């Protein structure tokens, strides 16, 4: 009988995996609204200019630089509740997160343009803060559900499956929220948007509560020390950790590419392809391969190494975006077919990126004795949020480049040159970002298959010593 500490803190079943997936399904139900709907809602319904939106996203990230690590420290130093150290927070913040998501899409009648901008600032930053409050403990949960790295790979796959299904309602909403005017133009319907957001937010609450009910914390943890300067010490370790920073930047760029595409497609399909009802299809093409690859991504990651599987998947995704650029097609179905091929490469990174982050956190635990999982995950989450800002800046710069300054592309601006620029931006920007992710993972991130196996042995010894000291071995 295996009596190792790792064997005693592993053995997850289907309920744990589905329960963990439900947490990211809940998160993406509301965050998907930011990814797919919010940019277009701000420009077309509230009438906020693209430069103002860029500045707002940057200001929000500056605040997150304080808020995210602060909340990570609070979680690390908090007591261990009877229902778990991290699960506890899912039931506390499920409803507040849903309400804040709805508030972002409430249009108060009679406000001036400045008033709508102020309201957008307040509600967007509030949502970001509450989302952090639930997302950091949820992300840290994987570290205590199991200590086995192969089971964490499985959790990463299930988490990504959950996020795939969670993102779909927002993609469907952005495709179905248009109404045709008498002059033939398609515009967003505020009523459809708000109704859809309320329904999606309600489902997110149910999914968070199912995640709380169906997961179990197996790894015994204790609050982090509250000594003066501990937070600075932890952050210094994180920022000098090569694996951790590499996966943070790679994840940031990957998310930036995804969010850029999801936001920009709504404009591309409206003007370039003249098919606003198909604007969700390129994103579907990004996620559709996940439905097939999810059945063997974990096994491939364990056999060939998660780093290499993700890296070469990114190389494939970048290459197919370059193919789209060279094709310069006006055929919407050909465009979607090549998007699907790119999505096959991206699916591996999408499914295994959380396992890469967990490997880097394990590296910090073994190498530096760092047990501040929530602070580590808060820093990782902040870097991913920077990806959201990078995407927003790129989207709005691309819109400015084609003359989208009055929240509509006027007929005078719809020239062949404008349309070619829209098309080029839609594929070249993701191509560059995906290829940068490939380079980071293949040549900077050092945790290949062999090194991860060594880490598992070192982690067993470190955990054994730690729990002997705590008297819990």
C-alpha angles and dihedrals in degrees: 000000000000108000098176117131091241091054090051092051098047137058100109120181138205092279092059092047095048091043091052090047090053090060094060091039086059092046094049093047088068100026090049087065088061092046099047111017114023100073093052091042091054094050101037105031105027093030095227114163121245094242091053090051091051092051092047093053091049092049090050091053091050088056091046089057085068101030101049100051089041092055090045090056091048091052093046092051097042123107121265104255122217089250094049142290096264107013089065093071094056093070092042098056104028095097098039091053091051093049092049090051090054092048091059089064099044111111111204109211119241101020119140122238088262090049092053090049092052090047090050091052093050098045096041094050091044090053091048092052095048092043088055090051091060102028097056096055090041092053091045089053092081089065092061102035089070138351094207113106094212091053089049088055087056090050090051090054093048091046090054091048088053092050091049092057090040093056095051100077091056091049090050091048094053089053097047101040097084128103126192120239126214090261091057097255120136115226134176117265112225092202093054091046095051094045092050092048093052092051093046092048091051091053090050090060091052092048093050091051091050089051089052092049099045103045129080130201109225101167114081112227136174134210115278118251115272097211118147111272094016093124092053090047092052093048091049090055092048094050094049093047106103096200093047097048092043093054091043093055093041091051091046092053093044092053090045090055093048095046093044090054095045093050098039095047090069089063096038094053093044096052110015100039096022088222109114091164089065095051092109093054099083089053089048087053088054092053102033094078088056088069089064103029093050089075094063107016092095093050092047091049092051093045102043100020126268093246096057095042091053094042096053091042087058090049089055092048092050092047094054091050088054088051089055090052092052092047095053089192128183090194105106094200094052089049090052092048093056090044086057091053090050089049091059090063094044093050093074093055090043093053100040105033093098091053089053089053091048090051090053091049089050088051090055091048093052098037102039103018089243113164098166096114097164093051089048092050092044090056091048090048091050091054090052089051088055085059088059089053093047088053093049092050092048093047094050094043089052090050092050090050091061095044100260091150102127095049090261133072102237120218090247089061096048098095130145088256092053093049092048089051091051091051094046093050092049092062108022096055094053090043093057093045094049092049090050089053090051091052093048095050097041100042107021109029103077103192104104124160096280095047092049090053089052090049091055091057092046090047092054090056093045092049092047092054093044095052093043086057090049092046092238101108 
